[in-house]
Amino acid sequence: MEIRLAKKAGFCFGVKRAVDLAFESKQIEGTYTFGPIIHNDRVIAELKEQGVNPIDTLEGQDLKRLIIRSHGVAPTVYELAKKQDIDIVDATCPYVKKIHKLVQEHSQKGYAILIIGDCDHPEIQGISGWATAGCFIVKDKMACEMQNLPKKERTYLVVAQTTYKKEVVQEVVDYLKEQGYHFKFINTICNATKERQDEAAQMAQEVDAMLIIGSNFSSNTHKLYEVCQIYCKKSYCIAEASELDKSLLEGCERIGITAGASTPHSVIEEVIAKLKQLND
Ligand code: F3S
């Protein structure tokens, strides 16, 4: 069996920075992360052992320090933290910060804001908070058609979730063009995502089976899976080595491996070790 590991598998720059900041910040008692720092149970458990727990609200908590994860948050969270005299460790990915700034500045200039992404995703919830006069959120072209966005005399700023699939974003942009909307599109898809998806797509065409390692809750892991599925029907998403099922890889000579941006390297190594063990 030949095992190929994607060069871009695992932590992206923003996630690595957030995780490092969280581990460095643990010395102060009363340190919490706003939501789980990343979509990875192992990292969350390690932080818990060191006394850093995730919380969903600032209300009714005895907080000293709050770590904001790479997804970023709405300005209301900063305001509330300031009011409660909570020290902020801002691990928002700089690429997400850039979207906050774009959305805020364009809102203030009178642009309507259109965000292409998943409205339930924390990154999108954070970004939408920076739209001072509200915003539209669409997950794809069809949702955009259904929204029936007001057209008259409005110029839109169009941005996308950093981890979104480029094809879905392009379809929405093409639709807006066809329908004659006035808009300014700034491509905010993160390069780390694009590089991972392109590499995964290429690899999926060259192997018999693809393993995509990452949490079920990780949007970028799921997108990687979708991309691989197009080229390789035997694409499987697993969170860790224990989920490897030998029967699914029956008859496969070449196995490709990639991993979402929140998958630690140790998990990838364990999957490779298990694969080798199964092969023996
Ligand atoms: Fe940042 Fe891109 Fe990672 S936006 S968190 S470097 S996927």
Residues whose N, C-alpha, C, O or C-beta is under 5 A from the ligand:
A	BS01	F3S	C12 F13 G14 V15 S70 C93 Y95 V96 T162 C190 A192 T193 A261
